[in-house]
Amino acid sequence: MISTLIILKRLVFFGKFIKMSLGVKLRNLRHSKNMSQAEIADRLKVSQPAYHLWETDQAKPTTENLIEISEIL
């Protein structure tokens, strides 16, 4: 049986994940795969500075790029 404390910890974690910006989610996923921005940018056929803008929420990737990112990460 799962304790109430464990359930609360999971809910807090999930709530924080939902509130994360797209850029933060991209950065965390990239780090979890031990990839550099340049590696992902190369696979997406975009520049590293363009990918950096996505991770810092200064620009948004296209739908096509998001689909490719989901396949990479």
PDB file of N, CA, C and O in Angstrom, chain B, residues numbered from 101:
ATOM      1  N   MET B 101       0.846  -1.190   0.000  1.00  0.00           N
ATOM      2  CA  MET B 101       0.000   0.000   0.000  1.00  0.00           C
ATOM      3  C   MET B 101       0.888   1.249   0.000  1.00  0.00           C
ATOM      4  O   MET B 101       1.852   1.340   0.760  1.00  0.00           O
ATOM      5  N   ILE B 102       0.550   2.188  -0.850  1.00  0.00           N
ATOM      6  CA  ILE B 102       1.335   3.418  -0.956  1.00  0.00           C
ATOM      7  C   ILE B 102       0.913   4.373   0.153  1.00  0.00           C
ATOM      8  O   ILE B 102      -0.272   4.613   0.386  1.00  0.00           O
ATOM      9  N   SER B 103       1.923   4.906   0.825  1.00  0.00           N
ATOM     10  CA  SER B 103       1.614   5.831   1.915  1.00  0.00           C
ATOM     11  C   SER B 103       1.160   7.182   1.367  1.00  0.00           C
ATOM     12  O   SER B 103       1.431   7.521   0.215  1.00  0.00           O
ATOM     13  N   THR B 104       0.488   7.924   2.182  1.00  0.00           N
ATOM     14  CA  THR B 104       0.002   9.255   1.812  1.00  0.00           C
ATOM     15  C   THR B 104       1.169  10.170   1.474  1.00  0.00           C
ATOM     16  O   THR B 104       1.066  10.991   0.562  1.00  0.00           O
ATOM     17  N   LEU B 105       2.278  10.040   2.197  1.00  0.00           N
ATOM     18  CA  LEU B 105       3.452  10.880   1.951  1.00  0.00           C
ATOM     19  C   LEU B 105       4.017  10.630   0.551  1.00  0.00           C
ATOM     20  O   LEU B 105       4.378  11.577  -0.148  1.00  0.00           O
ATOM     21  N   ILE B 106       4.096   9.377   0.143  1.00  0.00           N
ATOM     22  CA  ILE B 106       4.605   9.051  -1.188  1.00  0.00           C
ATOM     23  C   ILE B 106       3.679   9.632  -2.258  1.00  0.00           C
ATOM     24  O   ILE B 106       4.152  10.186  -3.250  1.00  0.00           O
ATOM     25  N   ILE B 107       2.385   9.512  -2.067  1.00  0.00           N
ATOM     26  CA  ILE B 107       1.420  10.068  -3.021  1.00  0.00           C
ATOM     27  C   ILE B 107       1.586  11.581  -3.118  1.00  0.00           C
ATOM     28  O   ILE B 107       1.575  12.138  -4.216  1.00  0.00           O
ATOM     29  N   LEU B 108       1.740  12.242  -1.983  1.00  0.00           N
ATOM     30  CA  LEU B 108       1.909  13.693  -1.986  1.00  0.00           C
ATOM     31  C   LEU B 108       3.201  14.090  -2.696  1.00  0.00           C
ATOM     32  O   LEU B 108       3.211  15.059  -3.456  1.00  0.00           O
ATOM     33  N   LYS B 109       4.288  13.358  -2.461  1.00  0.00           N
ATOM     34  CA  LYS B 109       5.555  13.658  -3.129  1.00  0.00           C
ATOM     35  C   LYS B 109       5.414  13.517  -4.641  1.00  0.00           C
ATOM     36  O   LYS B 109       5.932  14.340  -5.395  1.00  0.00           O
ATOM     37  N   ARG B 110       4.716  12.478  -5.080  1.00  0.00           N
ATOM     38  CA  ARG B 110       4.514  12.276  -6.513  1.00  0.00           C
ATOM     39  C   ARG B 110       3.666  13.389  -7.110  1.00  0.00           C
ATOM     40  O   ARG B 110       3.949  13.859  -8.213  1.00  0.00           O
ATOM     41  N   LEU B 111       2.644  13.810  -6.404  1.00  0.00           N
ATOM     42  CA  LEU B 111       1.794  14.887  -6.902  1.00  0.00           C
ATOM     43  C   LEU B 111       2.563  16.203  -7.000  1.00  0.00           C
ATOM     44  O   LEU B 111       2.389  16.959  -7.956  1.00  0.00           O
ATOM     45  N   VAL B 112       3.410  16.473  -6.015  1.00  0.00           N
ATOM     46  CA  VAL B 112       4.211  17.693  -6.040  1.00  0.00           C
ATOM     47  C   VAL B 112       5.166  17.648  -7.220  1.00  0.00           C
ATOM     48  O   VAL B 112       5.295  18.634  -7.945  1.00  0.00           O
ATOM     49  N   PHE B 113       5.844  16.508  -7.429  1.00  0.00           N
ATOM     50  CA  PHE B 113       6.750  16.372  -8.560  1.00  0.00           C
ATOM     51  C   PHE B 113       6.000  16.569  -9.873  1.00  0.00           C
ATOM     52  O   PHE B 113       6.450  17.321 -10.738  1.00  0.00           O
ATOM     53  N   PHE B 114       4.874  15.908 -10.025  1.00  0.00           N
ATOM     54  CA  PHE B 114       4.088  16.007 -11.256  1.00  0.00           C
ATOM     55  C   PHE B 114       3.625  17.438 -11.483  1.00  0.00           C
ATOM     56  O   PHE B 114       3.653  17.930 -12.611  1.00  0.00           O
ATOM     57  N   GLY B 115       3.205  18.097 -10.436  1.00  0.00           N
ATOM     58  CA  GLY B 115       2.770  19.489 -10.546  1.00  0.00           C
ATOM     59  C   GLY B 115       3.889  20.393 -11.010  1.00  0.00           C
ATOM     60  O   GLY B 115       3.666  21.289 -11.824  1.00  0.00           O
ATOM     61  N   LYS B 116       5.104  20.167 -10.497  1.00  0.00           N
ATOM     62  CA  LYS B 116       6.252  20.968 -10.924  1.00  0.00           C
ATOM     63  C   LYS B 116       6.578  20.682 -12.380  1.00  0.00           C
ATOM     64  O   LYS B 116       6.940  21.596 -13.121  1.00  0.00           O
ATOM     65  N   PHE B 117       6.454  19.427 -12.803  1.00  0.00           N
ATOM     66  CA  PHE B 117       6.743  19.078 -14.184  1.00  0.00           C
ATOM     67  C   PHE B 117       5.773  19.771 -15.134  1.00  0.00           C
ATOM     68  O   PHE B 117       6.175  20.271 -16.185  1.00  0.00           O
ATOM     69  N   ILE B 118       4.515  19.798 -14.767  1.00  0.00           N
ATOM     70  CA  ILE B 118       3.508  20.437 -15.619  1.00  0.00           C
ATOM     71  C   ILE B 118       3.796  21.932 -15.752  1.00  0.00           C
ATOM     72  O   ILE B 118       3.589  22.511 -16.818  1.00  0.00           O
ATOM     73  N   LYS B 119       4.269  22.556 -14.679  1.00  0.00           N
ATOM     74  CA  LYS B 119       4.504  23.996 -14.685  1.00  0.00           C
ATOM     75  C   LYS B 119       5.800  24.386 -15.388  1.00  0.00           C
ATOM     76  O   LYS B 119       6.028  25.570 -15.635  1.00  0.00           O
ATOM     77  N   MET B 120       6.657  23.411 -15.717  1.00  0.00           N
ATOM     78  CA  MET B 120       7.907  23.712 -16.401  1.00  0.00           C
ATOM     79  C   MET B 120       7.625  24.248 -17.795  1.00  0.00           C
ATOM     80  O   MET B 120       6.685  23.820 -18.465  1.00  0.00           O
ATOM     81  N   SER B 121       8.446  25.179 -18.214  1.00  0.00           N
ATOM     82  CA  SER B 121       8.320  25.695 -19.577  1.00  0.00           C
ATOM     83  C   SER B 121       8.824  24.652 -20.566  1.00  0.00           C
ATOM     84  O   SER B 121       9.496  23.695 -20.181  1.00  0.00           O
ATOM     85  N   LEU B 122       8.500  24.838 -21.819  1.00  0.00           N
ATOM     86  CA  LEU B 122       8.967  23.924 -22.858  1.00  0.00           C
ATOM     87  C   LEU B 122      10.489  23.893 -22.872  1.00  0.00           C
ATOM     88  O   LEU B 122      11.091  22.825 -22.986  1.00  0.00           O
ATOM     89  N   GLY B 123      11.107  25.053 -22.756  1.00  0.00           N
ATOM     90  CA  GLY B 123      12.566  25.114 -22.775  1.00  0.00           C
ATOM     91  C   GLY B 123      13.201  24.296 -21.663  1.00  0.00           C
ATOM     92  O   GLY B 123      14.174  23.580 -21.898  1.00  0.00           O
ATOM     93  N   VAL B 124      12.667  24.391 -20.468  1.00  0.00           N
ATOM     94  CA  VAL B 124      13.200  23.626 -19.332  1.00  0.00           C
ATOM     95  C   VAL B 124      13.009  22.134 -19.571  1.00  0.00           C
ATOM     96  O   VAL B 124      13.899  21.338 -19.273  1.00  0.00           O
ATOM     97  N   LYS B 125      11.866  21.757 -20.101  1.00  0.00           N
ATOM     98  CA  LYS B 125      11.618  20.341 -20.400  1.00  0.00           C
ATOM     99  C   LYS B 125      12.600  19.832 -21.448  1.00  0.00           C
ATOM    100  O   LYS B 125      13.134  18.730 -21.321  1.00  0.00           O
ATOM    101  N   LEU B 126      12.840  20.638 -22.490  1.00  0.00           N
ATOM    102  CA  LEU B 126      13.795  20.238 -23.526  1.00  0.00           C
ATOM    103  C   LEU B 126      15.189  20.046 -22.932  1.00  0.00           C
ATOM    104  O   LEU B 126      15.864  19.055 -23.212  1.00  0.00           O
ATOM    105  N   ARG B 127      15.610  21.009 -22.109  1.00  0.00           N
ATOM    106  CA  ARG B 127      16.943  20.922 -21.495  1.00  0.00           C
ATOM    107  C   ARG B 127      17.057  19.687 -20.612  1.00  0.00           C
ATOM    108  O   ARG B 127      18.053  18.966 -20.681  1.00  0.00           O
ATOM    109  N   ASN B 128      16.044  19.437 -19.779  1.00  0.00           N
ATOM    110  CA  ASN B 128      16.095  18.276 -18.886  1.00  0.00           C
ATOM    111  C   ASN B 128      16.130  16.966 -19.663  1.00  0.00           C
ATOM    112  O   ASN B 128      16.879  16.053 -19.315  1.00  0.00           O
ATOM    113  N   LEU B 129      15.320  16.874 -20.714  1.00  0.00           N
ATOM    114  CA  LEU B 129      15.325  15.658 -21.530  1.00  0.00           C
ATOM    115  C   LEU B 129      16.666  15.474 -22.236  1.00  0.00           C
ATOM    116  O   LEU B 129      17.181  14.358 -22.313  1.00  0.00           O
ATOM    117  N   ARG B 130      17.230  16.564 -22.751  1.00  0.00           N
ATOM    118  CA  ARG B 130      18.531  16.488 -23.424  1.00  0.00           C
ATOM    119  C   ARG B 130      19.607  16.030 -22.450  1.00  0.00           C
ATOM    120  O   ARG B 130      20.429  15.177 -22.784  1.00  0.00           O
ATOM    121  N   HIS B 131      19.604  16.594 -21.249  1.00  0.00           N
ATOM    122  CA  HIS B 131      20.584  16.179 -20.237  1.00  0.00           C
ATOM    123  C   HIS B 131      20.412  14.708 -19.871  1.00  0.00           C
ATOM    124  O   HIS B 131      21.398  14.002 -19.658  1.00  0.00           O
ATOM    125  N   SER B 132      19.176  14.248 -19.797  1.00  0.00           N
ATOM    126  CA  SER B 132      18.937  12.847 -19.429  1.00  0.00           C
ATOM    127  C   SER B 132      19.484  11.889 -20.489  1.00  0.00           C
ATOM    128  O   SER B 132      19.763  10.727 -20.193  1.00  0.00           O
ATOM    129  N   LYS B 133      19.639  12.377 -21.727  1.00  0.00           N
ATOM    130  CA  LYS B 133      20.203  11.566 -22.817  1.00  0.00           C
ATOM    131  C   LYS B 133      21.700  11.841 -23.008  1.00  0.00           C
ATOM    132  O   LYS B 133      22.324  11.299 -23.921  1.00  0.00           O
ATOM    133  N   ASN B 134      22.269  12.689 -22.137  1.00  0.00           N
ATOM    134  CA  ASN B 134      23.696  13.051 -22.224  1.00  0.00           C
ATOM    135  C   ASN B 134      24.075  13.558 -23.617  1.00  0.00           C
ATOM    136  O   ASN B 134      25.095  13.168 -24.185  1.00  0.00           O
ATOM    137  N   MET B 135      23.228  14.435 -24.146  1.00  0.00           N
ATOM    138  CA  MET B 135      23.482  15.007 -25.468  1.00  0.00           C
ATOM    139  C   MET B 135      23.749  16.502 -25.337  1.00  0.00           C
ATOM    140  O   MET B 135      23.247  17.162 -24.428  1.00  0.00           O
ATOM    141  N   SER B 136      24.545  17.018 -26.260  1.00  0.00           N
ATOM    142  CA  SER B 136      24.795  18.462 -26.283  1.00  0.00           C
ATOM    143  C   SER B 136      23.751  19.137 -27.171  1.00  0.00           C
ATOM    144  O   SER B 136      23.063  18.487 -27.958  1.00  0.00           O
ATOM    145  N   GLN B 137      23.656  20.440 -27.024  1.00  0.00           N
ATOM    146  CA  GLN B 137      22.766  21.199 -27.902  1.00  0.00           C
ATOM    147  C   GLN B 137      23.195  21.032 -29.354  1.00  0.00           C
ATOM    148  O   GLN B 137      22.355  20.917 -30.247  1.00  0.00           O
ATOM    149  N   ALA B 138      24.491  21.019 -29.584  1.00  0.00           N
ATOM    150  CA  ALA B 138      25.004  20.890 -30.951  1.00  0.00           C
ATOM    151  C   ALA B 138      24.615  19.541 -31.558  1.00  0.00           C
ATOM    152  O   ALA B 138      24.282  19.472 -32.742  1.00  0.00           O
ATOM    153  N   GLU B 139      24.652  18.480 -30.770  1.00  0.00           N
ATOM    154  CA  GLU B 139      24.280  17.152 -31.278  1.00  0.00           C
ATOM    155  C   GLU B 139      22.819  17.119 -31.711  1.00  0.00           C
ATOM    156  O   GLU B 139      22.487  16.621 -32.786  1.00  0.00           O
ATOM    157  N   ILE B 140      21.954  17.657 -30.857  1.00  0.00           N
ATOM    158  CA  ILE B 140      20.528  17.660 -31.199  1.00  0.00           C
ATOM    159  C   ILE B 140      20.268  18.579 -32.386  1.00  0.00           C
ATOM    160  O   ILE B 140      19.528  18.222 -33.302  1.00  0.00           O
ATOM    161  N   ALA B 141      20.872  19.752 -32.370  1.00  0.00           N
ATOM    162  CA  ALA B 141      20.686  20.697 -33.473  1.00  0.00           C
ATOM    163  C   ALA B 141      21.115  20.061 -34.795  1.00  0.00           C
ATOM    164  O   ALA B 141      20.446  20.226 -35.815  1.00  0.00           O
ATOM    165  N   ASP B 142      22.226  19.339 -34.772  1.00  0.00           N
ATOM    166  CA  ASP B 142      22.706  18.676 -35.983  1.00  0.00           C
ATOM    167  C   ASP B 142      21.693  17.655 -36.489  1.00  0.00           C
ATOM    168  O   ASP B 142      21.422  17.589 -37.688  1.00  0.00           O
ATOM    169  N   ARG B 143      21.138  16.866 -35.586  1.00  0.00           N
ATOM    170  CA  ARG B 143      20.144  15.857 -35.985  1.00  0.00           C
ATOM    171  C   ARG B 143      18.859  16.495 -36.501  1.00  0.00           C
ATOM    172  O   ARG B 143      18.168  15.926 -37.346  1.00  0.00           O
ATOM    173  N   LEU B 144      18.544  17.688 -35.982  1.00  0.00           N
ATOM    174  CA  LEU B 144      17.337  18.397 -36.420  1.00  0.00           C
ATOM    175  C   LEU B 144      17.581  19.249 -37.666  1.00  0.00           C
ATOM    176  O   LEU B 144      16.649  19.788 -38.262  1.00  0.00           O
ATOM    177  N   LYS B 145      18.847  19.357 -38.040  1.00  0.00           N
ATOM    178  CA  LYS B 145      19.242  20.205 -39.172  1.00  0.00           C
ATOM    179  C   LYS B 145      18.896  21.676 -38.934  1.00  0.00           C
ATOM    180  O   LYS B 145      18.427  22.379 -39.829  1.00  0.00           O
ATOM    181  N   VAL B 146      19.144  22.118 -37.691  1.00  0.00           N
ATOM    182  CA  VAL B 146      19.016  23.534 -37.327  1.00  0.00           C
ATOM    183  C   VAL B 146      20.344  23.948 -36.694  1.00  0.00           C
ATOM    184  O   VAL B 146      21.159  23.095 -36.342  1.00  0.00           O
ATOM    185  N   SER B 147      20.558  25.236 -36.552  1.00  0.00           N
ATOM    186  CA  SER B 147      21.794  25.696 -35.921  1.00  0.00           C
ATOM    187  C   SER B 147      21.728  25.498 -34.404  1.00  0.00           C
ATOM    188  O   SER B 147      20.649  25.443 -33.813  1.00  0.00           O
ATOM    189  N   GLN B 148      22.898  25.394 -33.799  1.00  0.00           N
ATOM    190  CA  GLN B 148      22.949  25.282 -32.335  1.00  0.00           C
ATOM    191  C   GLN B 148      22.374  26.528 -31.673  1.00  0.00           C
ATOM    192  O   GLN B 148      21.654  26.404 -30.682  1.00  0.00           O
ATOM    193  N   PRO B 149      22.670  27.748 -32.192  1.00  0.00           N
ATOM    194  CA  PRO B 149      22.045  28.933 -31.585  1.00  0.00           C
ATOM    195  C   PRO B 149      20.509  28.908 -31.654  1.00  0.00           C
ATOM    196  O   PRO B 149      19.838  29.380 -30.736  1.00  0.00           O
ATOM    197  N   ALA B 150      19.959  28.356 -32.747  1.00  0.00           N
ATOM    198  CA  ALA B 150      18.493  28.266 -32.854  1.00  0.00           C
ATOM    199  C   ALA B 150      17.954  27.321 -31.789  1.00  0.00           C
ATOM    200  O   ALA B 150      16.953  27.620 -31.137  1.00  0.00           O
ATOM    201  N   TYR B 151      18.618  26.173 -31.610  1.00  0.00           N
ATOM    202  CA  TYR B 151      18.170  25.231 -30.578  1.00  0.00           C
ATOM    203  C   TYR B 151      18.295  25.862 -29.188  1.00  0.00           C
ATOM    204  O   TYR B 151      17.424  25.684 -28.336  1.00  0.00           O
ATOM    205  N   HIS B 152      19.376  26.595 -28.970  1.00  0.00           N
ATOM    206  CA  HIS B 152      19.578  27.288 -27.683  1.00  0.00           C
ATOM    207  C   HIS B 152      18.405  28.221 -27.387  1.00  0.00           C
ATOM    208  O   HIS B 152      17.957  28.306 -26.243  1.00  0.00           O
ATOM    209  N   LEU B 153      17.905  28.919 -28.404  1.00  0.00           N
ATOM    210  CA  LEU B 153      16.764  29.825 -28.202  1.00  0.00           C
ATOM    211  C   LEU B 153      15.531  29.057 -27.733  1.00  0.00           C
ATOM    212  O   LEU B 153      14.744  29.574 -26.940  1.00  0.00           O
ATOM    213  N   TRP B 154      15.360  27.832 -28.214  1.00  0.00           N
ATOM    214  CA  TRP B 154      14.218  27.020 -27.777  1.00  0.00           C
ATOM    215  C   TRP B 154      14.360  26.665 -26.306  1.00  0.00           C
ATOM    216  O   TRP B 154      13.395  26.753 -25.547  1.00  0.00           O
ATOM    217  N   GLU B 155      15.568  26.262 -25.897  1.00  0.00           N
ATOM    218  CA  GLU B 155      15.775  25.870 -24.497  1.00  0.00           C
ATOM    219  C   GLU B 155      15.675  27.046 -23.536  1.00  0.00           C
ATOM    220  O   GLU B 155      15.391  26.856 -22.353  1.00  0.00           O
ATOM    221  N   THR B 156      15.900  28.233 -24.019  1.00  0.00           N
ATOM    222  CA  THR B 156      15.813  29.419 -23.155  1.00  0.00           C
ATOM    223  C   THR B 156      14.488  30.167 -23.338  1.00  0.00           C
ATOM    224  O   THR B 156      14.332  31.300 -22.881  1.00  0.00           O
ATOM    225  N   ASP B 157      13.546  29.515 -24.010  1.00  0.00           N
ATOM    226  CA  ASP B 157      12.200  30.065 -24.221  1.00  0.00           C
ATOM    227  C   ASP B 157      12.197  31.424 -24.915  1.00  0.00           C
ATOM    228  O   ASP B 157      11.303  32.242 -24.695  1.00  0.00           O
ATOM    229  N   GLN B 158      13.201  31.656 -25.751  1.00  0.00           N
ATOM    230  CA  GLN B 158      13.249  32.893 -26.533  1.00  0.00           C
ATOM    231  C   GLN B 158      12.626  32.696 -27.911  1.00  0.00           C
ATOM    232  O   GLN B 158      12.339  33.662 -28.617  1.00  0.00           O
ATOM    233  N   ALA B 159      12.422  31.436 -28.284  1.00  0.00           N
ATOM    234  CA  ALA B 159      11.769  31.082 -29.547  1.00  0.00           C
ATOM    235  C   ALA B 159      11.119  29.721 -29.350  1.00  0.00           C
ATOM    236  O   ALA B 159      11.446  28.997 -28.410  1.00  0.00           O
ATOM    237  N   LYS B 160      10.205  29.382 -30.237  1.00  0.00           N
ATOM    238  CA  LYS B 160       9.498  28.099 -30.154  1.00  0.00           C
ATOM    239  C   LYS B 160       9.792  27.271 -31.398  1.00  0.00           C
ATOM    240  O   LYS B 160       9.803  27.800 -32.509  1.00  0.00           O
ATOM    241  N   PRO B 161      10.031  25.974 -31.215  1.00  0.00           N
ATOM    242  CA  PRO B 161      10.246  25.114 -32.383  1.00  0.00           C
ATOM    243  C   PRO B 161       8.941  24.914 -33.151  1.00  0.00           C
ATOM    244  O   PRO B 161       7.850  25.050 -32.598  1.00  0.00           O
ATOM    245  N   THR B 162       9.075  24.590 -34.426  1.00  0.00           N
ATOM    246  CA  THR B 162       7.896  24.301 -35.240  1.00  0.00           C
ATOM    247  C   THR B 162       7.311  22.954 -34.807  1.00  0.00           C
ATOM    248  O   THR B 162       7.955  22.181 -34.097  1.00  0.00           O
ATOM    249  N   THR B 163       6.111  22.696 -35.236  1.00  0.00           N
ATOM    250  CA  THR B 163       5.474  21.405 -34.943  1.00  0.00           C
ATOM    251  C   THR B 163       6.321  20.264 -35.488  1.00  0.00           C
ATOM    252  O   THR B 163       6.489  19.237 -34.831  1.00  0.00           O
ATOM    253  N   GLU B 164       6.852  20.448 -36.687  1.00  0.00           N
ATOM    254  CA  GLU B 164       7.700  19.411 -37.282  1.00  0.00           C
ATOM    255  C   GLU B 164       8.942  19.159 -36.430  1.00  0.00           C
ATOM    256  O   GLU B 164       9.340  18.014 -36.221  1.00  0.00           O
ATOM    257  N   ASN B 165       9.555  20.252 -35.937  1.00  0.00           N
ATOM    258  CA  ASN B 165      10.721  20.100 -35.070  1.00  0.00           C
ATOM    259  C   ASN B 165      10.362  19.400 -33.766  1.00  0.00           C
ATOM    260  O   ASN B 165      11.130  18.573 -33.274  1.00  0.00           O
ATOM    261  N   LEU B 166       9.205  19.723 -33.206  1.00  0.00           N
ATOM    262  CA  LEU B 166       8.774  19.064 -31.970  1.00  0.00           C
ATOM    263  C   LEU B 166       8.598  17.562 -32.175  1.00  0.00           C
ATOM    264  O   LEU B 166       8.945  16.764 -31.304  1.00  0.00           O
ATOM    265  N   ILE B 167       8.061  17.187 -33.325  1.00  0.00           N
ATOM    266  CA  ILE B 167       7.894  15.764 -33.618  1.00  0.00           C
ATOM    267  C   ILE B 167       9.261  15.088 -33.707  1.00  0.00           C
ATOM    268  O   ILE B 167       9.450  14.001 -33.162  1.00  0.00           O
ATOM    269  N   GLU B 168      10.209  15.721 -34.387  1.00  0.00           N
ATOM    270  CA  GLU B 168      11.559  15.168 -34.500  1.00  0.00           C
ATOM    271  C   GLU B 168      12.240  15.096 -33.146  1.00  0.00           C
ATOM    272  O   GLU B 168      12.929  14.121 -32.846  1.00  0.00           O
ATOM    273  N   ILE B 169      12.048  16.136 -32.314  1.00  0.00           N
ATOM    274  CA  ILE B 169      12.637  16.135 -30.973  1.00  0.00           C
ATOM    275  C   ILE B 169      12.093  14.970 -30.161  1.00  0.00           C
ATOM    276  O   ILE B 169      12.837  14.307 -29.438  1.00  0.00           O
ATOM    277  N   SER B 170      10.797  14.721 -30.281  1.00  0.00           N
ATOM    278  CA  SER B 170      10.189  13.622 -29.515  1.00  0.00           C
ATOM    279  C   SER B 170      10.769  12.271 -29.935  1.00  0.00           C
ATOM    280  O   SER B 170      10.849  11.348 -29.126  1.00  0.00           O
ATOM    281  N   GLU B 171      11.171  12.160 -31.198  1.00  0.00           N
ATOM    282  CA  GLU B 171      11.787  10.925 -31.663  1.00  0.00           C
ATOM    283  C   GLU B 171      13.218  10.776 -31.180  1.00  0.00           C
ATOM    284  O   GLU B 171      13.692   9.664 -30.952  1.00  0.00           O
ATOM    285  N   ILE B 172      13.911  11.911 -31.024  1.00  0.00           N
ATOM    286  CA  ILE B 172      15.302  11.893 -30.563  1.00  0.00           C
ATOM    287  C   ILE B 172      15.378  11.698 -29.054  1.00  0.00           C
ATOM    288  O   ILE B 172      16.178  10.902 -28.562  1.00  0.00           O
ATOM    289  N   LEU B 173      14.544  12.427 -28.327  1.00  0.00           N
ATOM    290  CA  LEU B 173      14.624  12.388 -26.866  1.00  0.00           C
ATOM    291  C   LEU B 173      13.620  11.394 -26.281  1.00  0.00           C
ATOM    292  O   LEU B 173      13.550  11.231 -25.063  1.00  0.00           O
TER     293      LEU B 173
END
